[in-house]
Amino acid sequence: MEKIVPTKNSTVLNNPNRNETLDVLKLIASYFIVLVHVRFHGTVGIVFALLSKFAVPLFFAVSGFFCYQSSIDKVKKKFFRTLKLYIVATLTYHIFNCITLLISGGSSALLFYLKDLITIRSLIKVYVVNSVISSNHLWFLLSLLYVYMVQLILLKLKFKEVWIYILALISLVLGLILGEFLPFFGIQVDSVIIRNFALMGFPCFTIGMFLKKHEDFFKNINYIYLIISFVLGLVFIALSWYYGGDKDLYLGALLVMLPLFIFAMKHQNAKFNNNILKWANCSTNIYIFHMLIYYTIVFIFEQCGISLTQMWIKNTLAISVCILATLLAFIILFIQTRLKQKRKKDSPDVQERQAS
């Protein structure tokens, strides 16, 4: 998930070399993710959950789009930036879990949690199938780290591009078979087997690279084909839900994601208000920290003995988490920007120029 960090009187906003429409699309997708985890009551909640299926494939594809033909050094920077995000996020959620367990269950509950973190089962769950214990939605960051690692290996081995696409296609087909088609024959596969870097992250990331490589072609695709793909995607999602339940990856999700992505490519030069672009820069932080807001509210309600099952509470909770996650994301972005400015100001090159 790429992020632009604006500086004071920023020229990064309205950057002609950046597809800002994709950044705005990522922002929209981040709220769909929020509304998957914190659902509205009843049918509305189900509809948002189904529509949101495009969001995670989109995040991977955007990362691949901006990584196409990147040098080894640039991919390393992306890897370490994502690693830093992952470490900060997992530590934050672990600390939160420890505090709430200590309050609600005492030292025995906390000790059980800490011991469980280092069991073989837990380590396999995290590092093999990318199911993060501190908060499961962080699997995306861990999967993206693995994808960047694979990308670095392929670059160093000077792997031919065509073989990368073939590997990605095999992974995609295998993921669709396991997650979507086998359930039609009564064979259920655990979602964690599919929702990882190998069967979702790598193929969707590679789709983004493919879109970037053939950018001129996709920009000239007729809108009618985008509409057909989008509608077919919605139909597939509805059918998959009706027959198979709430699975993580649908063929329909890709058919919805692709026309949205291509639409953003076709409108690369769209101009957005600077405030909108600053908001779009918050998409990563909204994704990472919205569950912290949700867990905090749920914990407080549980401690007060308040039920969360009533319709008005569930709907209010969904809206509140969206708003509070946005505010928190802006605060974090402001702090990140200030720290970056300070580091830049204190760098030897800047000090040397000021002295001269």
C-alpha positions as CSV (number, residue, x, y, z in Angstrom):
1,M,0.0,0.0,0.0
2,E,1.9,3.2,-1.2
3,K,1.5,6.4,0.7
4,I,2.4,10.0,-0.2
5,V,3.5,12.1,2.8
6,P,2.9,15.8,2.2
7,T,5.3,18.4,3.4
8,K,4.7,22.0,4.3
9,N,3.5,23.9,1.2
10,S,3.7,20.5,-0.4
11,T,4.4,20.0,-4.0
12,V,3.8,16.3,-3.6
13,L,0.1,17.1,-3.8
14,N,-1.1,17.3,-7.4
15,N,2.1,15.4,-8.3
16,P,2.1,15.0,-12.1
17,N,4.1,11.8,-11.8
18,R,1.6,10.2,-9.5
19,N,-1.8,8.7,-10.3
20,E,-3.7,10.6,-7.7
21,T,-7.0,9.0,-8.8
22,L,-5.7,5.7,-7.6
23,D,-4.9,7.2,-4.3
24,V,-8.5,8.5,-4.0
25,L,-9.8,5.1,-5.0
26,K,-7.6,3.5,-2.3
27,L,-9.2,5.9,0.2
28,I,-12.7,4.8,-0.8
29,A,-11.6,1.2,-0.6
30,S,-10.3,1.7,2.9
31,Y,-13.7,2.7,4.1
32,F,-15.2,-0.4,2.5
33,I,-12.7,-2.4,4.5
34,V,-13.9,-0.6,7.7
35,L,-17.5,-1.5,6.9
36,V,-16.5,-5.2,6.4
37,H,-15.1,-5.3,9.9
38,V,-17.7,-3.0,11.5
39,R,-20.9,-3.8,9.7
40,F,-24.1,-2.0,9.5
41,H,-27.1,-3.9,10.7
42,G,-28.9,-6.4,8.5
43,T,-29.1,-6.3,4.7
44,V,-27.2,-3.1,4.4
45,G,-24.3,-4.6,6.3
46,I,-24.3,-7.6,4.0
47,V,-24.4,-5.4,0.8
48,F,-21.4,-3.3,2.0
49,A,-19.5,-6.5,2.9
50,L,-20.1,-8.0,-0.5
51,L,-19.2,-4.8,-2.4
52,S,-16.0,-4.5,-0.4
53,K,-14.5,-7.7,-1.9
54,F,-12.7,-5.6,-4.4
55,A,-10.7,-3.6,-1.8
56,V,-7.9,-5.9,-0.7
57,P,-7.1,-7.1,-4.3
58,L,-7.0,-3.4,-5.2
59,F,-4.5,-2.6,-2.5
60,F,-2.2,-5.3,-3.8
61,A,-2.7,-4.2,-7.4
62,V,-1.9,-0.6,-6.6
63,S,1.3,-1.7,-4.9
64,G,2.3,-3.7,-7.9
65,F,1.4,-0.9,-10.3
66,F,3.8,1.5,-8.5
67,C,6.5,-1.2,-8.2
68,Y,6.7,-2.1,-11.9
69,Q,10.2,-1.7,-13.3
70,S,11.5,-0.5,-9.9
71,S,15.2,-1.0,-9.1
72,I,16.3,-3.4,-6.4
73,D,17.1,-0.4,-4.1
74,K,13.6,1.1,-4.6
75,V,11.9,-2.3,-3.8
76,K,14.1,-2.5,-0.7
77,K,12.9,0.9,0.4
78,K,9.3,-0.2,-0.1
79,F,10.0,-3.4,1.8
80,F,11.5,-1.6,4.8
81,R,8.8,1.0,4.8
82,T,6.2,-1.7,4.9
83,L,8.2,-3.6,7.6
84,K,8.2,-0.5,9.8
85,L,4.5,-0.2,9.4
86,Y,3.9,-3.8,10.2
87,I,6.1,-3.7,13.4
88,V,4.5,-0.5,14.7
89,A,1.0,-1.9,13.9
90,T,1.5,-5.3,15.5
91,L,3.2,-3.9,18.6
92,T,0.3,-1.4,19.0
93,Y,-2.3,-4.1,18.8
94,H,-0.3,-6.5,21.1
95,I,0.0,-3.7,23.7
96,F,-3.7,-3.0,23.5
97,N,-4.5,-6.8,23.8
98,C,-2.2,-7.1,26.8
99,I,-3.8,-4.1,28.6
100,T,-7.4,-5.2,27.9
101,L,-6.7,-8.9,28.9
102,L,-5.1,-7.7,32.1
103,I,-8.1,-5.6,33.0
104,S,-10.8,-8.1,32.0
105,G,-9.1,-11.5,32.7
106,G,-6.2,-10.7,35.1
107,S,-2.6,-11.9,34.9
108,S,-3.5,-15.5,34.0
109,A,-5.3,-14.4,30.8
110,L,-2.4,-12.2,29.9
111,L,0.2,-15.0,30.6
112,F,-1.8,-17.4,28.4
113,Y,-1.9,-14.8,25.6
114,L,1.8,-14.2,25.8
115,K,2.6,-18.0,25.9
116,D,0.4,-18.6,22.9
117,L,2.3,-16.1,20.8
118,I,5.4,-18.4,20.7
119,T,3.8,-21.8,20.1
120,I,4.6,-23.6,16.9
121,R,1.0,-23.5,15.9
122,S,0.9,-19.7,16.3
123,L,4.2,-19.2,14.4
124,I,3.0,-21.3,11.5
125,K,-0.3,-19.4,11.5
126,V,1.4,-16.1,11.3
127,Y,4.5,-16.7,9.1
128,V,3.1,-19.5,6.8
129,V,-0.5,-18.5,6.2
130,N,-0.1,-14.8,7.2
131,S,-2.9,-14.9,9.9
132,V,-1.7,-12.2,12.3
133,I,-2.6,-12.9,15.9
134,S,-2.5,-9.3,17.3
135,S,-5.2,-8.3,14.8
136,N,-6.2,-10.5,11.9
137,H,-6.7,-7.6,9.4
138,L,-2.9,-6.9,9.5
139,W,-2.4,-10.0,7.4
140,F,-2.3,-7.7,4.4
141,L,0.9,-5.9,5.6
142,L,2.6,-9.2,6.2
143,S,1.6,-10.6,2.9
144,L,2.8,-7.4,1.1
145,L,6.2,-7.9,2.9
146,Y,6.4,-11.4,1.5
147,V,5.5,-10.2,-2.0
148,Y,8.2,-7.6,-1.9
149,M,10.6,-10.3,-0.7
150,V,9.6,-12.4,-3.7
151,Q,10.0,-9.4,-6.0
152,L,13.5,-8.8,-4.7
153,I,14.5,-12.4,-5.3
154,L,13.1,-12.4,-8.8
155,L,14.9,-9.1,-9.6
156,K,18.2,-10.5,-8.3
157,L,17.8,-13.7,-10.2
158,K,16.9,-11.6,-13.3
159,F,13.8,-13.7,-13.7
160,K,12.1,-13.3,-17.1
161,E,8.9,-11.2,-16.8
162,V,6.8,-13.7,-18.7
163,W,7.5,-16.4,-16.1
164,I,6.4,-14.0,-13.3
165,Y,3.1,-13.6,-15.0
166,I,2.8,-17.4,-15.5
167,L,3.5,-18.0,-11.8
168,A,1.0,-15.4,-10.8
169,L,-1.6,-16.9,-13.1
170,I,-1.1,-20.4,-11.6
171,S,-1.4,-18.9,-8.1
172,L,-4.6,-17.0,-9.0
173,V,-6.2,-20.1,-10.6
174,L,-5.3,-22.2,-7.6
175,G,-6.7,-19.7,-5.2
176,L,-10.0,-19.5,-7.1
177,I,-10.2,-23.3,-7.3
178,L,-9.7,-23.7,-3.5
179,G,-11.7,-20.7,-2.4
180,E,-14.6,-20.5,-4.9
181,F,-15.1,-23.6,-7.0
182,L,-14.5,-26.5,-4.5
183,P,-17.2,-25.2,-2.1
184,F,-19.7,-25.9,-4.9
185,F,-18.8,-29.6,-4.6
186,G,-19.1,-29.5,-0.9
187,I,-15.4,-29.2,-0.2
188,Q,-14.8,-26.3,2.2
189,V,-11.3,-24.8,2.5
190,D,-10.3,-22.6,5.4
191,S,-10.1,-19.0,4.3
192,V,-6.6,-18.6,5.8
193,I,-5.3,-21.1,3.3
194,I,-6.4,-18.7,0.5
195,R,-6.0,-15.3,2.1
196,N,-2.2,-15.0,2.0
197,F,0.7,-13.7,-0.1
198,A,0.9,-16.8,-2.3
199,L,-2.7,-17.2,-3.5
200,M,-3.9,-13.6,-3.2
201,G,-1.1,-11.1,-2.6
202,F,1.3,-12.2,-5.3
203,P,-1.2,-12.7,-8.2
204,C,-3.0,-9.4,-7.4
205,F,0.3,-7.5,-7.1
206,T,1.4,-8.9,-10.5
207,I,-1.9,-7.8,-12.0
208,G,-1.0,-4.3,-11.0
209,M,2.4,-4.7,-12.7
210,F,0.7,-6.0,-15.8
211,L,-1.7,-3.0,-15.9
212,K,1.3,-0.6,-15.6
213,K,3.2,-2.4,-18.3
214,H,0.3,-2.1,-20.7
215,E,-0.9,1.2,-19.4
216,D,-1.5,2.8,-22.8
217,F,-3.6,-0.2,-24.0
218,F,-5.8,-0.2,-20.9
219,K,-6.3,3.6,-21.0
220,N,-7.9,3.2,-24.4
221,I,-10.4,0.4,-23.4
222,N,-14.0,1.4,-24.2
223,Y,-16.1,2.1,-21.1
224,I,-18.7,-0.4,-22.2
225,Y,-16.2,-3.2,-21.4
226,L,-15.5,-1.7,-18.0
227,I,-19.3,-1.6,-17.2
228,I,-19.8,-5.2,-18.4
229,S,-16.9,-6.4,-16.2
230,F,-18.2,-4.5,-13.2
231,V,-21.8,-5.8,-13.6
232,L,-20.5,-9.4,-14.1
233,G,-18.4,-9.0,-11.1
234,L,-21.3,-8.0,-8.9
235,V,-23.3,-11.0,-10.3
236,F,-20.5,-13.4,-9.5
237,I,-20.1,-12.0,-6.0
238,A,-23.8,-12.3,-5.3
239,L,-23.9,-15.9,-6.7
240,S,-20.8,-16.9,-4.7
241,W,-22.3,-15.5,-1.5
242,Y,-25.7,-17.1,-2.2
243,Y,-24.2,-20.6,-2.8
244,G,-21.0,-20.5,-0.8
245,G,-21.3,-17.9,2.0
246,D,-19.0,-15.1,3.0
247,K,-15.6,-16.1,1.5
248,D,-12.6,-13.9,1.1
249,L,-11.7,-14.1,-2.6
250,Y,-14.2,-14.2,-5.4
251,L,-13.7,-14.2,-9.2
252,G,-16.2,-11.4,-8.9
253,A,-13.9,-9.3,-6.7
254,L,-11.4,-9.2,-9.5
255,L,-14.0,-8.4,-12.1
256,V,-15.1,-5.5,-10.0
257,M,-11.6,-4.3,-9.1
258,L,-10.2,-4.3,-12.6
259,P,-12.7,-1.8,-14.2
260,L,-12.3,0.5,-11.1
261,F,-8.6,0.4,-11.5
262,I,-8.6,1.0,-15.2
263,F,-11.1,3.8,-14.7
264,A,-8.5,5.4,-12.4
265,M,-5.8,4.9,-15.0
266,K,-8.0,6.5,-17.7
267,H,-8.4,9.5,-15.4
268,Q,-4.9,9.8,-14.2
269,N,-4.8,13.6,-14.8
270,A,-7.9,14.3,-12.8
271,K,-7.3,17.3,-10.5
272,F,-8.3,17.0,-6.8
273,N,-8.6,19.5,-4.1
274,N,-5.5,19.5,-1.8
275,N,-7.6,18.6,1.1
276,I,-9.0,15.5,-0.7
277,L,-5.4,14.5,-1.5
278,K,-4.4,14.9,2.1
279,W,-7.3,12.8,3.1
280,A,-6.3,10.2,0.5
281,N,-2.9,10.0,2.1
282,C,-4.6,8.7,5.3
283,S,-5.9,5.5,3.6
284,T,-3.1,3.4,5.0
285,N,-3.5,4.6,8.5
286,I,-7.3,4.2,8.3
287,Y,-6.8,0.6,7.2
288,I,-4.2,-0.1,9.9
289,F,-5.8,1.6,12.9
290,H,-9.6,1.4,12.4
291,M,-9.8,-1.9,14.3
292,L,-8.0,-0.3,17.3
293,I,-10.9,2.2,17.4
294,Y,-13.4,-0.6,17.1
295,Y,-11.8,-2.8,19.7
296,T,-11.6,0.1,22.2
297,I,-15.3,0.9,21.8
298,V,-16.3,-2.7,22.1
299,F,-14.2,-3.2,25.2
300,I,-15.7,-0.1,26.9
301,F,-19.2,-1.3,26.0
302,E,-18.5,-4.8,27.4
303,Q,-17.1,-3.4,30.6
304,C,-20.2,-1.3,31.0
305,G,-22.5,-4.2,30.2
306,I,-23.9,-2.6,27.1
307,S,-25.1,-4.9,24.3
308,L,-24.0,-4.2,20.7
309,T,-26.7,-6.2,19.1
310,Q,-29.3,-3.5,18.7
311,M,-29.7,-2.1,15.2
312,W,-29.2,1.6,16.1
313,I,-26.0,0.8,18.1
314,K,-24.5,-1.3,15.3
315,N,-25.2,1.4,12.7
316,T,-23.9,4.2,15.0
317,L,-20.8,2.1,15.7
318,A,-20.0,1.7,12.0
319,I,-20.3,5.4,11.3
320,S,-18.4,6.3,14.5
321,V,-15.5,4.0,13.7
322,C,-15.2,5.6,10.2
323,I,-15.1,9.1,11.6
324,L,-12.8,8.3,14.5
325,A,-10.4,6.3,12.4
326,T,-10.2,9.2,9.9
327,L,-9.4,11.7,12.8
328,L,-6.8,9.3,14.2
329,A,-5.3,8.8,10.7
330,F,-5.0,12.6,10.2
331,I,-3.3,13.0,13.6
332,I,-0.8,10.2,12.7
333,L,-0.2,11.7,9.3
334,F,0.4,15.1,10.9
335,I,3.0,13.6,13.3
336,Q,4.7,11.7,10.5
337,T,4.9,14.8,8.4
338,R,6.4,16.9,11.3
339,L,9.0,14.2,12.0
340,K,9.9,13.9,8.4
341,Q,10.4,17.7,8.2
342,K,12.5,17.7,11.3
343,R,14.7,14.9,10.0
344,K,15.1,16.7,6.7
345,K,16.0,19.9,8.5
346,D,18.5,18.2,10.7
347,S,20.2,16.3,7.9
348,P,23.9,17.2,7.3
349,D,23.2,18.3,3.7
350,V,20.5,20.8,4.7
351,Q,22.7,22.2,7.5
352,E,25.6,22.5,5.2
353,R,23.6,24.4,2.7
354,Q,22.2,26.7,5.4
355,A,25.8,27.4,6.7
356,S,26.9,28.3,3.2
